[in-house]
């Protein structure tokens, strides 16, 4: 991993399985940034050792709901769990999170727009996208949400 300073904040850049990732460490001190990078390296090593089912949608949902409950509030976690439950039921199975693509989210969006308003569906998609980003799956947010019109 490479450390790069941008606007007083240290960012890291790395390649994992051919994909380049660039993220902020959130640190202005290089030593603290290096600690963050070391934690990221340790997590990547741990993920590689985990069995494949670690990347199932249901497990990612449980982690995200727990994160929301800890970082935000129990009420938001309850809302997120409802959104994720509807999404998981629509999927009709528990796929690996890498199987969730922009096309899958667009199909889910069309399905939800039959009964819900655009703003509600967009909020729901933001929950799902945030959960995916937390698992290093990045989809073009604007293209998914803007295709609803």
N, C-alpha and C positions, 0 to 999 in steps of 0.2 A: 504494500500500500504506500502511496505517496501522499505527503502532506503539502497542501498549498494554502497560502494565506490570501484571503479575499476580504477586503473591507474590514480589516482587523480581526476577522474570524477565520479559524483554521478549518479547511475542508480536506477530506481524503478522497483519493481516487484509487480504484482497484479494478481488476478483472477477475470475474468468477465465471468459470465455464464459458469463456468467450464473450461475456457481456461486460461492458464497462459501467461501473457504478461511481457516481460522484455525489457525495453528501457532505453536509456541514457537520462538524463535530460539536458546534455550539460553544466552542471554547476560544477565548482570546489568548490564553497562555499556551505556548507550544507544549510544555510538559503535560498539562492536563489533556490537551488534544491527543498526545501520544498515548496516554492512558485509555482514552476513549477508543482509539484505533486498536489498541491491544485487546480491549473487551470485544470489539467487533470481530477481530481475528479469532478469538476464543470461541465466540458464538458460531462463526462459520465452521470451525472445526467440529463443534458439537453437532451442528445441523447435519454435517456429512456423516456422522456416526449414527444418527437417529434412523430408525426404520422408516420405510416409505410412508406408512400410514400416519406419520407425524404431520404430513402435509395435507391431510384430509380437511375438507371444508368445515366439518363439525368441530374439529380441534382448533382450527383457526378462529372460528366463531367463539368458542369458549374462552380462548386467550383474549380476544378483542373485548368481549363483554366484561371480563375481569379487569382489563386495563381501563375501560371506561368507568367502571364502578370505583376503581381506586383513584384515577386521575380526575374524573369529572364529578359524577354523582350516581347514586343508586337509581334515580329516576331516569337519567339518560341511558344507563345500562339496561334498564327494563325496556325502554323504547327500542334500543338497538337489538335486544333479544327478540322482540316482536318482529322487527324488520328481517332479521336473519332467519327466523323461523319460517316466515312466508317465502323467503328466497330459497331456503333449503327444501321446503315442500314443493315449490315450483320445479326445482331441479329433479325431483323424484328419485334421487340417489345422493350418496355422499362422495362427490368426486374429489380428486386431488385439486388443490387450489390452482395449480398450473393449467388446469383444463378450463378455467374461467377466463374467457377472452372477451374482447370488445363486442364480438358478434353475439356471445351468450348474453351479455348485459343489455345489448340492444333488443334482443328477443324478449328478455324479462321486462324491459321497459315498455315495450308494445303491449305485453300481457297486462301489466299493472295499469296502464293508461286506459284500459277498457272500463275500469271501475274507480280509479283514483285520479285526483287532480295532478296536473303537471308539477306543481310545487311539492306535493307530497311524494311523488315518484322520484323527483330529483333529490330530495332529502334522503330517501331510502337508498338511492344509488350512491350518495356520498358516504353513507355508513359502510356499504359494501366495498367501495373503492378504498376507503381509509383502512379497512381490514386487510384488503389485498396489499396495499402499500406497506403495511406493517409486516408483511411476509415477503417483501421484496418483489412484488408483482406490480408493475406499473403499466397502466392502460391510459390511453389518451382521454382524460376526463371530459374535456370540452366536446369531443366528437361523440361520446356516448350520450351526454346530457343534452347537447344541442340537437341531436337527431330526433328528439321527441316531438318537435313542432310539426 
